[in-house]
C-alpha cells in the first residue's frame, strides 16, 4: 500500500492500514442503518432488531480500531502536526458510528414500546439515510484518495458538504410532519421521534466535520 503523501513518507504502514480499516468500518455501520430503516418500512421489526445488533458490533469494532491507532501512535515518530491531523480524522470519524448507533437504538426503542412511526415520516427518514450513505461513501473515497490524488479528495469533500445541505432540508420537512402530528397531543413518542430525526441528521453533520479534516490534510499535502 502506498503511504499517504501528507505523512511525509514515514514508515507508518500499520497505522495507515488501520486508519483506512476504521473509516471503512464506520461506513459499514451507515450501510447497516440504511438496512434497518428499510426493514421498518417493510414492517419487519425483527429484522431491524437483528440489524441493530450488527450496528452495535460495527460501532464496537470501529472503537476498537480507534484505540489500536491511538496506542500505535505513541510508539512511532511523527511530526506533531501530522499526529494532530490523524487524531482529528480518526476521532471525528468515530463520532459518525456513535450517532449511527444512537439512531438505531432510538428507533428500536420506539418500536419496542409498540409505537409505529408514521409512514410519511419513515419515508423522509429513508430519504435522509439514502443521502447519508452517499455522503459517507464520498467521505470514504476522499480518505482513500488522500495519498494519490489530493485534488480528487478535495472534490469529494465538497460532495459530502452538498449532501449534508440536502439532508438538512429533508430534516426540516420531517420535523414539520412530527410537529403537525404532535401539536394536539405531545407524547413521549413525539419527543423520542424528534430525537431520532436529530440523531439521524447528525450523522451527516459528522461526515461533513470529518470531510473538513480531510480537506485540510489534502490542501497541506
N, CA and C atoms as a LAMMPS dump frame, in Angstrom:
ITEM: TIMESTEP
0
ITEM: NUMBER OF ATOMS
663
ITEM: BOX BOUNDS ff ff ff
-5.0000000000000000e+02 5.0000000000000000e+02
-5.0000000000000000e+02 5.0000000000000000e+02
-5.0000000000000000e+02 5.0000000000000000e+02
ITEM: ATOMS id mol type element x y z
1 1 1 N 0.839 -1.189 0
2 1 2 C 0 0 0
3 1 3 C 0.881 1.249 0
4 2 1 N 0.545 2.242 -0.809
5 2 2 C 1.298 3.483 -0.848
6 2 3 C 0.966 4.333 0.359
7 3 1 N 1.994 4.912 0.967
8 3 2 C 1.761 5.768 2.124
9 3 3 C 1.072 7.052 1.69
10 4 1 N 0.256 7.612 2.563
11 4 2 C -0.37 8.9 2.28
12 4 3 C 0.725 9.958 2.214
13 5 1 N 0.655 10.798 1.183
14 5 2 C 1.67 11.821 0.982
15 5 3 C 1.799 12.773 2.149
16 6 1 N 0.704 13.064 2.813
17 6 2 C 0.751 14.045 3.898
18 6 3 C 1.494 13.544 5.131
19 7 1 N 1.804 12.243 5.15
20 7 2 C 2.583 11.707 6.258
21 7 3 C 4.081 11.742 5.955
22 8 1 N 4.42 12.325 4.819
23 8 2 C 5.817 12.578 4.529
24 8 3 C 6.654 11.333 4.31
25 9 1 N 6.049 10.211 3.904
26 9 2 C 6.802 9.011 3.594
27 9 3 C 7.321 8.263 4.799
28 10 1 N 6.847 8.582 5.987
29 10 2 C 7.287 7.874 7.188
30 10 3 C 6.756 6.448 7.191
31 11 1 N 7.408 5.567 7.937
32 11 2 C 7.009 4.151 7.97
33 11 3 C 5.871 3.964 8.941
34 12 1 N 4.707 4.255 8.456
35 12 2 C 3.521 4.169 9.303
36 12 3 C 2.466 3.289 8.637
37 13 1 N 2.933 2.264 7.941
38 13 2 C 2.003 1.447 7.164
39 13 3 C 0.915 0.809 8.039
40 14 1 N 1.286 0.354 9.215
41 14 2 C 0.306 -0.301 10.084
42 14 3 C -0.776 0.685 10.513
43 15 1 N -0.354 1.899 10.882
44 15 2 C -1.316 2.916 11.302
45 15 3 C -2.192 3.338 10.131
46 16 1 N -1.588 3.474 8.962
47 16 2 C -2.351 3.862 7.78
48 16 3 C -3.4 2.796 7.452
49 17 1 N -2.968 1.539 7.482
50 17 2 C -3.891 0.436 7.197
51 17 3 C -5.05 0.431 8.186
52 18 1 N -4.732 0.621 9.464
53 18 2 C -5.781 0.642 10.483
54 18 3 C -6.706 1.844 10.309
55 19 1 N -6.156 2.971 9.887
56 19 2 C -6.971 4.165 9.681
57 19 3 C -7.971 3.951 8.557
58 20 1 N -7.519 3.323 7.485
59 20 2 C -8.425 3.015 6.374
60 20 3 C -9.46 1.975 6.796
61 21 1 N -9.023 1 7.583
62 21 2 C -9.963 -0.004 8.097
63 21 3 C -11.02 0.653 8.979
64 22 1 N -10.604 1.647 9.746
65 22 2 C -11.529 2.356 10.639
66 22 3 C -12.62 3.065 9.842
67 23 1 N -12.239 3.827 8.843
68 23 2 C -13.234 4.582 8.079
69 23 3 C -14.146 3.645 7.287
70 24 1 N -13.617 2.513 6.843
71 24 2 C -14.456 1.523 6.157
72 24 3 C -15.464 0.898 7.117
73 25 1 N -15.047 0.66 8.349
74 25 2 C -15.951 0.096 9.352
75 25 3 C -17.055 1.088 9.699
76 26 1 N -16.695 2.356 9.798
77 26 2 C -17.688 3.405 10.056
78 26 3 C -18.709 3.441 8.915
79 27 1 N -18.234 3.368 7.692
80 27 2 C -19.14 3.374 6.541
81 27 3 C -20.059 2.159 6.565
82 28 1 N -19.538 1.018 6.984
83 28 2 C -20.365 -0.193 7.045
84 28 3 C -21.506 -0.02 8.046
85 29 1 N -21.257 0.726 9.126
86 29 2 C -22.307 0.994 10.116
87 29 3 C -23.416 1.84 9.5
88 30 1 N -23.037 2.816 8.683
89 30 2 C -24.031 3.65 7.994
90 30 3 C -24.886 2.795 7.066
91 31 1 N -24.258 1.883 6.347
92 31 2 C -24.998 0.982 5.462
93 31 3 C -25.982 0.126 6.251
94 32 1 N -25.57 -0.31 7.433
95 32 2 C -26.45 -1.129 8.278
96 32 3 C -27.664 -0.329 8.733
97 33 1 N -27.469 0.944 9.051
98 33 2 C -28.604 1.769 9.46
99 33 3 C -29.581 1.941 8.313
100 34 1 N -29.057 2.051 7.117
101 34 2 C -29.919 2.114 5.933
102 34 3 C -30.776 0.85 5.843
103 35 1 N -30.152 -0.287 6.089
104 35 2 C -30.872 -1.554 6.054
105 35 3 C -31.918 -1.63 7.164
106 36 1 N -31.58 -1.102 8.332
107 36 2 C -32.517 -1.11 9.456
108 36 3 C -33.772 -0.307 9.12
109 37 1 N -33.584 0.88 8.576
110 37 2 C -34.737 1.73 8.247
111 37 3 C -35.571 1.101 7.139
112 38 1 N -34.929 0.479 6.177
113 38 2 C -35.674 -0.225 5.129
114 38 3 C -36.506 -1.362 5.716
115 39 1 N -35.965 -2.015 6.723
116 39 2 C -36.704 -3.097 7.383
117 39 3 C -37.952 -2.554 8.064
118 40 1 N -37.85 -1.394 8.683
119 40 2 C -39.006 -0.781 9.335
120 40 3 C -40.056 -0.361 8.316
121 41 1 N -39.609 0.125 7.173
122 41 2 C -40.546 0.482 6.106
123 41 3 C -41.321 -0.75 5.649
124 42 1 N -40.649 -1.892 5.664
125 42 2 C -41.281 -3.153 5.264
126 42 3 C -41.969 -3.857 6.433
127 43 1 N -42.092 -3.147 7.575
128 43 2 C -42.754 -3.688 8.772
129 43 3 C -42.081 -4.942 9.317
130 44 1 N -40.793 -5.065 9.092
131 44 2 C -40.045 -6.222 9.596
132 44 3 C -39.209 -5.778 10.795
133 45 1 N -39.867 -5.655 11.931
134 45 2 C -39.199 -5.161 13.136
135 45 3 C -38.166 -6.165 13.64
136 46 1 N -38.449 -7.442 13.492
137 46 2 C -37.493 -8.469 13.949
138 46 3 C -36.164 -8.339 13.203
139 47 1 N -36.25 -8.131 11.886
140 47 2 C -35.018 -7.975 11.11
141 47 3 C -34.31 -6.682 11.489
142 48 1 N -35.088 -5.625 11.728
143 48 2 C -34.494 -4.349 12.143
144 48 3 C -33.732 -4.517 13.451
145 49 1 N -34.301 -5.284 14.369
146 49 2 C -33.642 -5.536 15.653
147 49 3 C -32.335 -6.292 15.452
148 50 1 N -32.355 -7.255 14.54
149 50 2 C -31.139 -8.014 14.221
150 50 3 C -30.071 -7.086 13.629
151 51 1 N -30.487 -6.214 12.744
152 51 2 C -29.546 -5.292 12.119
153 51 3 C -28.971 -4.332 13.154
154 52 1 N -29.791 -3.934 14.13
155 52 2 C -29.271 -3.057 15.173
156 52 3 C -28.127 -3.735 15.934
157 53 1 N -28.266 -5.021 16.183
158 53 2 C -27.188 -5.762 16.851
159 53 3 C -25.902 -5.711 16.022
160 54 1 N -26.059 -5.764 14.706
161 54 2 C -24.899 -5.691 13.816
162 54 3 C -24.298 -4.287 13.826
163 55 1 N -25.144 -3.279 13.992
164 55 2 C -24.652 -1.902 14.115
165 55 3 C -23.811 -1.754 15.373
166 56 1 N -24.307 -2.323 16.463
167 56 2 C -23.564 -2.279 17.728
168 56 3 C -22.193 -2.922 17.547
169 57 1 N -22.16 -4.05 16.854
170 57 2 C -20.886 -4.738 16.61
171 57 3 C -19.951 -3.872 15.771
172 58 1 N -20.492 -3.25 14.721
173 58 2 C -19.673 -2.391 13.86
174 58 3 C -19.125 -1.201 14.635
175 59 1 N -19.959 -0.602 15.485
176 59 2 C -19.509 0.549 16.283
177 59 3 C -18.412 0.133 17.255
178 60 1 N -18.568 -1.036 17.85
179 60 2 C -17.541 -1.535 18.77
180 60 3 C -16.243 -1.833 18.032
181 61 1 N -16.368 -2.387 16.834
182 61 2 C -15.172 -2.669 16.036
183 61 3 C -14.44 -1.381 15.679
184 62 1 N -15.21 -0.365 15.29
185 62 2 C -14.601 0.93 14.966
186 62 3 C -13.902 1.511 16.188
187 63 1 N -14.54 1.385 17.334
188 63 2 C -13.956 1.901 18.572
189 63 3 C -12.68 1.151 18.929
190 64 1 N -12.687 -0.16 18.693
191 64 2 C -11.504 -0.972 18.971
192 64 3 C -10.334 -0.578 18.061
193 65 1 N -10.65 -0.367 16.776
194 65 2 C -9.602 0.049 15.837
195 65 3 C -9.065 1.42 16.231
196 66 1 N -9.961 2.31 16.651
197 66 2 C -9.533 3.643 17.095
198 66 3 C -8.533 3.533 18.239
199 67 1 N -8.834 2.686 19.21
200 67 2 C -7.931 2.528 20.347
201 67 3 C -6.582 1.963 19.908
202 68 1 N -6.605 1.033 18.962
203 68 2 C -5.352 0.473 18.446
204 68 3 C -4.502 1.56 17.799
205 69 1 N -5.173 2.44 17.041
206 69 2 C -4.443 3.524 16.378
207 69 3 C -3.845 4.475 17.408
208 70 1 N -4.64 4.833 18.413
209 70 2 C -4.149 5.746 19.449
210 70 3 C -2.94 5.146 20.168
211 71 1 N -3.007 3.835 20.442
212 71 2 C -1.886 3.162 21.108
213 71 3 C -0.657 3.132 20.194
214 72 1 N -0.882 2.83 18.913
215 72 2 C 0.228 2.729 17.964
216 72 3 C 0.925 4.07 17.767
217 73 1 N 0.163 5.152 17.821
218 73 2 C 0.741 6.474 17.602
219 73 3 C 1.76 6.847 18.674
220 74 1 N 1.632 6.215 19.839
221 74 2 C 2.575 6.519 20.921
222 74 3 C 3.947 5.919 20.646
223 75 1 N 3.997 4.905 19.76
224 75 2 C 5.247 4.187 19.572
225 75 3 C 5.999 4.527 18.303
226 76 1 N 5.588 5.562 17.579
227 76 2 C 6.279 5.917 16.339
228 76 3 C 6.616 7.398 16.351
229 77 1 N 7.64 7.737 15.577
230 77 2 C 7.977 9.153 15.433
231 77 3 C 7.119 9.738 14.315
232 78 1 N 6.472 10.842 14.627
233 78 2 C 5.653 11.529 13.64
234 78 3 C 5.595 12.994 14.034
235 79 1 N 5.63 13.854 13.036
236 79 2 C 5.581 15.291 13.306
237 79 3 C 4.305 15.616 14.08
238 80 1 N 4.38 16.492 15.085
239 80 2 C 3.202 16.814 15.903
240 80 3 C 1.991 17.256 15.101
241 81 1 N 2.207 18.02 14.022
242 81 2 C 1.069 18.467 13.218
243 81 3 C 0.426 17.304 12.481
244 82 1 N 1.254 16.387 11.973
245 82 2 C 0.719 15.196 11.308
246 82 3 C -0.043 14.329 12.297
247 83 1 N 0.503 14.217 13.502
248 83 2 C -0.155 13.43 14.535
249 83 3 C -1.519 14.03 14.87
250 84 1 N -1.569 15.354 14.968
251 84 2 C -2.828 16.026 15.281
252 84 3 C -3.855 15.815 14.173
253 85 1 N -3.407 15.911 12.92
254 85 2 C -4.313 15.697 11.788
255 85 3 C -4.897 14.288 11.813
256 86 1 N -4.052 13.304 12.049
257 86 2 C -4.502 11.916 12.059
258 86 3 C -5.469 11.663 13.213
259 87 1 N -5.147 12.215 14.384
260 87 2 C -6.035 12.056 15.538
261 87 3 C -7.402 12.686 15.273
262 88 1 N -7.412 13.87 14.715
263 88 2 C -8.683 14.543 14.419
264 88 3 C -9.497 13.747 13.411
265 89 1 N -8.821 13.18 12.418
266 89 2 C -9.512 12.386 11.407
267 89 3 C -10.18 11.169 12.037
268 90 1 N -9.453 10.451 12.856
269 90 2 C -9.967 9.227 13.47
270 90 3 C -11.07 9.526 14.477
271 91 1 N -10.832 10.507 15.338
272 91 2 C -11.799 10.798 16.398
273 91 3 C -13.099 11.369 15.84
274 92 1 N -13.006 12.2 14.807
275 92 2 C -14.214 12.771 14.215
276 92 3 C -15 11.718 13.45
277 93 1 N -14.296 10.857 12.723
278 93 2 C -14.971 9.781 12.001
279 93 3 C -15.642 8.816 12.972
280 94 1 N -15.02 8.62 14.128
281 94 2 C -15.59 7.708 15.113
282 94 3 C -16.945 8.205 15.626
283 95 1 N -17.127 9.525 15.629
284 95 2 C -18.408 10.095 16.053
285 95 3 C -19.549 9.695 15.115
286 96 1 N -19.218 9.455 13.845
287 96 2 C -20.239 9.03 12.88
288 96 3 C -20.861 7.718 13.342
289 97 1 N -20.012 6.762 13.69
290 97 2 C -20.503 5.459 14.141
291 97 3 C -21.313 5.588 15.424
292 98 1 N -20.896 6.502 16.294
293 98 2 C -21.62 6.7 17.558
294 98 3 C -23.039 7.193 17.305
295 99 1 N -23.203 8.106 16.358
296 99 2 C -24.539 8.614 16.048
297 99 3 C -25.379 7.577 15.304
298 100 1 N -24.725 6.756 14.497
299 100 2 C -25.445 5.655 13.846
300 100 3 C -26.034 4.731 14.901
301 101 1 N -25.218 4.383 15.877
302 101 2 C -25.682 3.511 16.955
303 101 3 C -26.812 4.168 17.743
304 102 1 N -26.675 5.447 18.054
305 102 2 C -27.699 6.162 18.825
306 102 3 C -29.023 6.202 18.069
307 103 1 N -28.955 6.426 16.756
308 103 2 C -30.18 6.47 15.943
309 103 3 C -30.855 5.11 15.93
310 104 1 N -30.069 4.065 15.717
311 104 2 C -30.632 2.719 15.703
312 104 3 C -31.263 2.355 17.028
313 105 1 N -30.598 2.739 18.122
314 105 2 C -31.12 2.43 19.446
315 105 3 C -32.462 3.118 19.687
316 106 1 N -32.569 4.381 19.306
317 106 2 C -33.83 5.115 19.498
318 106 3 C -34.951 4.503 18.655
319 107 1 N -34.628 4.112 17.428
320 107 2 C -35.639 3.509 16.559
321 107 3 C -36.173 2.21 17.155
322 108 1 N -35.257 1.361 17.6
323 108 2 C -35.673 0.087 18.178
324 108 3 C -36.449 0.314 19.478
325 109 1 N -36.046 1.316 20.256
326 109 2 C -36.755 1.629 21.498
327 109 3 C -38.186 2.053 21.22
328 110 1 N -38.379 2.848 20.179
329 110 2 C -39.734 3.275 19.815
330 110 3 C -40.613 2.076 19.483
331 111 1 N -40.093 1.193 18.666
332 111 2 C -40.895 0.047 18.225
333 111 3 C -41.082 -0.971 19.342
334 112 1 N -40.144 -1.034 20.269
335 112 2 C -40.283 -1.975 21.374
336 112 3 C -41.399 -1.571 22.336
337 113 1 N -41.791 -0.298 22.305
338 113 2 C -42.902 0.175 23.138
339 113 3 C -44.246 0.049 22.423
340 114 1 N -44.21 -0.446 21.193
341 114 2 C -45.446 -0.608 20.437
342 114 3 C -45.776 0.562 19.539
343 115 1 N -44.918 1.592 19.533
344 115 2 C -45.15 2.757 18.681
345 115 3 C -44.696 2.455 17.262
346 116 1 N -45.464 2.895 16.31
347 116 2 C -45.115 2.712 14.905
348 116 3 C -44.965 4.075 14.252
349 117 1 N -43.805 4.331 13.693
350 117 2 C -43.54 5.623 13.071
351 117 3 C -44.448 5.804 11.853
352 118 1 N -45.106 6.964 11.75
353 118 2 C -45.965 7.215 10.587
354 118 3 C -45.219 7.019 9.273
355 119 1 N -45.908 6.463 8.308
356 119 2 C -45.288 6.112 7.03
357 119 3 C -44.596 7.309 6.366
358 120 1 N -45.251 8.46 6.388
359 120 2 C -44.681 9.615 5.699
360 120 3 C -43.394 10.089 6.377
361 121 1 N -43.315 9.933 7.7
362 121 2 C -42.086 10.289 8.404
363 121 3 C -40.992 9.259 8.106
364 122 1 N -41.364 7.988 8.084
365 122 2 C -40.4 6.936 7.754
366 122 3 C -39.793 7.145 6.366
367 123 1 N -40.63 7.552 5.431
368 123 2 C -40.139 7.765 4.07
369 123 3 C -39.149 8.921 4.015
370 124 1 N -39.402 9.973 4.8
371 124 2 C -38.449 11.081 4.869
372 124 3 C -37.153 10.64 5.54
373 125 1 N -37.275 9.797 6.561
374 125 2 C -36.082 9.248 7.198
375 125 3 C -35.291 8.401 6.209
376 126 1 N -36.015 7.686 5.362
377 126 2 C -35.354 6.87 4.347
378 126 3 C -34.61 7.761 3.353
379 127 1 N -35.215 8.907 3.003
380 127 2 C -34.535 9.853 2.109
381 127 3 C -33.246 10.364 2.758
382 128 1 N -33.319 10.628 4.061
383 128 2 C -32.136 11.121 4.775
384 128 3 C -31.03 10.078 4.776
385 129 1 N -31.376 8.835 5.126
386 129 2 C -30.331 7.815 5.229
387 129 3 C -29.759 7.457 3.861
388 130 1 N -30.571 7.523 2.809
389 130 2 C -30.051 7.261 1.465
390 130 3 C -28.978 8.279 1.085
391 131 1 N -29.236 9.541 1.39
392 131 2 C -28.256 10.582 1.082
393 131 3 C -27.065 10.505 2.04
394 132 1 N -27.325 10.045 3.259
395 132 2 C -26.229 9.878 4.212
396 132 3 C -25.264 8.794 3.749
397 133 1 N -25.808 7.731 3.162
398 133 2 C -24.953 6.681 2.593
399 133 3 C -24.044 7.275 1.513
400 134 1 N -24.61 8.136 0.678
401 134 2 C -23.82 8.776 -0.381
402 134 3 C -22.748 9.685 0.216
403 135 1 N -23.117 10.408 1.267
404 135 2 C -22.146 11.285 1.929
405 135 3 C -21.023 10.467 2.563
406 136 1 N -21.388 9.37 3.208
407 136 2 C -20.4 8.51 3.851
408 136 3 C -19.469 7.872 2.822
409 137 1 N -20.028 7.465 1.672
410 137 2 C -19.2 6.863 0.617
411 137 3 C -18.25 7.9 0.02
412 138 1 N -18.734 9.123 -0.171
413 138 2 C -17.862 10.182 -0.674
414 138 3 C -16.745 10.473 0.315
415 139 1 N -17.081 10.433 1.603
416 139 2 C -16.063 10.636 2.637
417 139 3 C -15.018 9.532 2.583
418 140 1 N -15.472 8.284 2.501
419 140 2 C -14.543 7.153 2.414
420 140 3 C -13.626 7.312 1.199
421 141 1 N -14.211 7.633 0.058
422 141 2 C -13.415 7.792 -1.165
423 141 3 C -12.428 8.949 -1.044
424 142 1 N -12.835 10.002 -0.34
425 142 2 C -11.937 11.156 -0.177
426 142 3 C -10.723 10.781 0.667
427 143 1 N -10.927 9.938 1.67
428 143 2 C -9.805 9.477 2.501
429 143 3 C -8.881 8.575 1.68
430 144 1 N -9.491 7.685 0.9
431 144 2 C -8.69 6.77 0.074
432 144 3 C -7.864 7.527 -0.959
433 145 1 N -8.374 8.691 -1.414
434 145 2 C -7.688 9.462 -2.453
435 145 3 C -6.585 10.364 -1.902
436 146 1 N -6.484 10.464 -0.57
437 146 2 C -5.519 11.394 0.014
438 146 3 C -4.087 11.149 -0.467
439 147 1 N -3.701 9.889 -0.563
440 147 2 C -2.317 9.574 -0.887
441 147 3 C -1.994 9.603 -2.361
442 148 1 N -3.021 9.62 -3.203
443 148 2 C -2.772 9.537 -4.643
444 148 3 C -3.247 10.748 -5.426
445 149 1 N -4.331 11.37 -4.991
446 149 2 C -4.912 12.482 -5.752
447 149 3 C -5.595 13.465 -4.801
448 150 1 N -4.827 14.355 -4.169
449 150 2 C -5.405 15.312 -3.22
450 150 3 C -6.508 16.181 -3.831
451 151 1 N -6.386 16.508 -5.113
452 151 2 C -7.42 17.331 -5.768
453 151 3 C -8.752 16.587 -5.821
454 152 1 N -8.686 15.302 -6.143
455 152 2 C -9.902 14.488 -6.149
456 152 3 C -10.462 14.382 -4.739
457 153 1 N -9.577 14.251 -3.767
458 153 2 C -10.011 14.163 -2.375
459 153 3 C -10.788 15.411 -1.976
460 154 1 N -10.279 16.583 -2.348
461 154 2 C -10.963 17.838 -2.038
462 154 3 C -12.311 17.907 -2.737
463 155 1 N -12.35 17.491 -3.991
464 155 2 C -13.614 17.496 -4.738
465 155 3 C -14.664 16.618 -4.061
466 156 1 N -14.246 15.482 -3.567
467 156 2 C -15.167 14.572 -2.882
468 156 3 C -15.674 15.166 -1.567
469 157 1 N -14.823 15.941 -0.893
470 157 2 C -15.286 16.573 0.346
471 157 3 C -16.371 17.6 0.065
472 158 1 N -16.304 18.237 -1.099
473 158 2 C -17.364 19.17 -1.472
474 158 3 C -18.688 18.425 -1.666
475 159 1 N -18.601 17.204 -2.197
476 159 2 C -19.811 16.39 -2.367
477 159 3 C -20.44 16.076 -1.016
478 160 1 N -19.608 15.769 -0.032
479 160 2 C -20.114 15.5 1.32
480 160 3 C -20.877 16.708 1.839
481 161 1 N -20.32 17.879 1.637
482 161 2 C -20.96 19.118 2.091
483 161 3 C -22.309 19.325 1.408
484 162 1 N -22.357 19.047 0.115
485 162 2 C -23.614 19.209 -0.629
486 162 3 C -24.691 18.25 -0.13
487 163 1 N -24.303 17.011 0.127
488 163 2 C -25.263 16.035 0.644
489 163 3 C -25.789 16.475 2.011
490 164 1 N -24.905 17.016 2.841
491 164 2 C -25.323 17.452 4.174
492 164 3 C -26.371 18.567 4.081
493 165 1 N -26.196 19.467 3.14
494 165 2 C -27.164 20.554 2.968
495 165 3 C -28.52 20.008 2.52
496 166 1 N -28.497 19.027 1.624
497 166 2 C -29.748 18.416 1.158
498 166 3 C -30.437 17.672 2.31
499 167 1 N -29.639 17.011 3.125
500 167 2 C -30.189 16.263 4.261
501 167 3 C -30.836 17.212 5.263
502 168 1 N -30.24 18.356 5.472
503 168 2 C -30.792 19.317 6.423
504 168 3 C -32.175 19.793 5.98
505 169 1 N -32.363 19.933 4.681
506 169 2 C -33.678 20.326 4.161
507 169 3 C -34.719 19.232 4.428
508 170 1 N -34.332 17.99 4.202
509 170 2 C -35.259 16.877 4.453
510 170 3 C -35.571 16.776 5.941
511 171 1 N -34.563 17.011 6.762
512 171 2 C -34.753 17.001 8.212
513 171 3 C -35.848 17.98 8.627
514 172 1 N -35.834 19.174 8.066
515 172 2 C -36.842 20.172 8.415
516 172 3 C -38.233 19.711 8.009
517 173 1 N -38.347 19.053 6.86
518 173 2 C -39.644 18.525 6.418
519 173 3 C -40.14 17.452 7.385
520 174 1 N -39.223 16.602 7.833
521 174 2 C -39.599 15.541 8.766
522 174 3 C -40.053 16.13 10.099
523 175 1 N -39.343 17.133 10.581
524 175 2 C -39.717 17.762 11.851
525 175 3 C -41.072 18.462 11.735
526 176 1 N -41.329 19.067 10.586
527 176 2 C -42.633 19.708 10.378
528 176 3 C -43.766 18.688 10.462
529 177 1 N -43.535 17.506 9.898
530 177 2 C -44.534 16.434 9.969
531 177 3 C -44.783 16.04 11.422
532 178 1 N -43.694 15.902 12.168
533 178 2 C -43.815 15.499 13.572
534 178 3 C -44.555 16.574 14.373
535 179 1 N -44.214 17.835 14.136
536 179 2 C -44.867 18.922 14.872
537 179 3 C -46.364 18.97 14.588
538 180 1 N -46.722 18.732 13.328
539 180 2 C -48.139 18.749 12.949
540 180 3 C -48.897 17.615 13.644
541 181 1 N -48.263 16.453 13.723
542 181 2 C -48.933 15.291 14.307
543 181 3 C -48.983 15.357 15.83
544 182 1 N -48.062 16.12 16.427
545 182 2 C -47.949 16.117 17.888
546 182 3 C -48.44 17.408 18.543
547 183 1 N -48.888 18.362 17.759
548 183 2 C -49.255 19.649 18.354
549 183 3 C -50.485 19.539 19.255
550 184 1 N -51.36 18.575 18.983
551 184 2 C -52.554 18.408 19.806
552 184 3 C -52.302 17.531 21.024
553 185 1 N -51.351 16.6 20.863
554 185 2 C -51.089 15.654 21.948
555 185 3 C -49.6 15.333 22.006
556 186 1 N -48.893 16.066 22.845
557 186 2 C -47.454 15.882 22.962
558 186 3 C -47.171 14.68 23.861
559 187 1 N -46.718 13.592 23.253
560 187 2 C -46.44 12.361 23.985
561 187 3 C -44.933 12.11 24.051
562 188 1 N -44.543 11.12 24.846
563 188 2 C -43.139 10.74 24.919
564 188 3 C -42.631 10.271 23.565
565 189 1 N -43.506 9.603 22.79
566 189 2 C -43.109 9.137 21.464
567 189 3 C -42.756 10.313 20.555
568 190 1 N -43.498 11.42 20.695
569 190 2 C -43.209 12.607 19.891
570 190 3 C -41.8 13.114 20.167
571 191 1 N -41.442 13.144 21.442
572 191 2 C -40.118 13.623 21.828
573 191 3 C -39.036 12.681 21.313
574 192 1 N -39.26 11.38 21.482
575 192 2 C -38.277 10.406 21.015
576 192 3 C -38.123 10.443 19.5
577 193 1 N -39.232 10.631 18.794
578 193 2 C -39.181 10.663 17.34
579 193 3 C -38.4 11.88 16.858
580 194 1 N -38.596 13.013 17.527
581 194 2 C -37.807 14.208 17.195
582 194 3 C -36.328 13.934 17.422
583 195 1 N -35.999 13.254 18.524
584 195 2 C -34.6 12.93 18.813
585 195 3 C -34.008 12.016 17.744
586 196 1 N -34.818 11.093 17.246
587 196 2 C -34.351 10.199 16.179
588 196 3 C -33.947 11.009 14.953
589 197 1 N -34.81 11.943 14.565
590 197 2 C -34.527 12.766 13.397
591 197 3 C -33.256 13.576 13.605
592 198 1 N -33.095 14.133 14.802
593 198 2 C -31.91 14.936 15.087
594 198 3 C -30.644 14.081 15.045
595 199 1 N -30.7 12.885 15.636
596 199 2 C -29.54 11.989 15.608
597 199 3 C -29.225 11.545 14.184
598 200 1 N -30.274 11.274 13.426
599 200 2 C -30.089 10.827 12.042
600 200 3 C -29.4 11.906 11.218
601 201 1 N -29.829 13.145 11.403
602 201 2 C -29.215 14.241 10.667
603 201 3 C -27.8 14.51 11.15
604 202 1 N -27.542 14.24 12.427
605 202 2 C -26.21 14.478 12.997
606 202 3 C -25.154 13.586 12.356
607 203 1 N -25.569 12.444 11.814
608 203 2 C -24.615 11.555 11.14
609 203 3 C -23.97 12.279 9.968
610 204 1 N -24.795 12.94 9.162
611 204 2 C -24.243 13.667 8.015
612 204 3 C -23.446 14.881 8.47
613 205 1 N -23.839 15.495 9.59
614 205 2 C -23.047 16.596 10.148
615 205 3 C -21.636 16.125 10.454
616 206 1 N -21.546 14.937 11.07
617 206 2 C -20.238 14.39 11.418
618 206 3 C -19.453 13.974 10.173
619 207 1 N -20.172 13.52 9.147
620 207 2 C -19.498 13.234 7.871
621 207 3 C -18.863 14.513 7.324
622 208 1 N -19.618 15.613 7.411
623 208 2 C -19.083 16.892 6.929
624 208 3 C -17.905 17.352 7.788
625 209 1 N -18.024 17.201 9.114
626 209 2 C -16.915 17.575 10.001
627 209 3 C -15.656 16.792 9.648
628 210 1 N -15.829 15.497 9.383
629 210 2 C -14.686 14.661 9.03
630 210 3 C -14.114 15.068 7.682
631 211 1 N -14.997 15.409 6.747
632 211 2 C -14.526 15.834 5.423
633 211 3 C -13.758 17.152 5.506
634 212 1 N -14.108 17.993 6.478
635 212 2 C -13.347 19.231 6.681
636 212 3 C -11.908 18.916 7.077
637 213 1 N -11.735 17.887 7.917
638 213 2 C -10.389 17.462 8.299
639 213 3 C -9.639 16.928 7.083
640 214 1 N -10.339 16.118 6.289
641 214 2 C -9.718 15.57 5.073
642 214 3 C -9.291 16.696 4.145
643 215 1 N -10.139 17.711 4.016
644 215 2 C -9.83 18.846 3.117
645 215 3 C -8.577 19.566 3.585
646 216 1 N -8.448 19.79 4.878
647 216 2 C -7.266 20.448 5.411
648 216 3 C -6.002 19.643 5.142
649 217 1 N -6.129 18.323 5.311
650 217 2 C -4.983 17.445 5.062
651 217 3 C -4.604 17.495 3.591
652 218 1 N -5.599 17.438 2.703
653 218 2 C -5.345 17.426 1.26
654 218 3 C -4.702 18.729 0.814
655 219 1 N -5.157 19.838 1.371
656 219 2 C -4.615 21.145 0.989
657 219 3 C -3.145 21.276 1.407
658 220 1 N -2.82 20.673 2.554
659 220 2 C -1.451 20.785 3.062
660 220 3 C -0.513 19.733 2.488
661 221 1 N -1.059 18.837 1.64
662 221 2 C -0.218 17.766 1.082
663 221 3 C 0.854 18.333 0.153
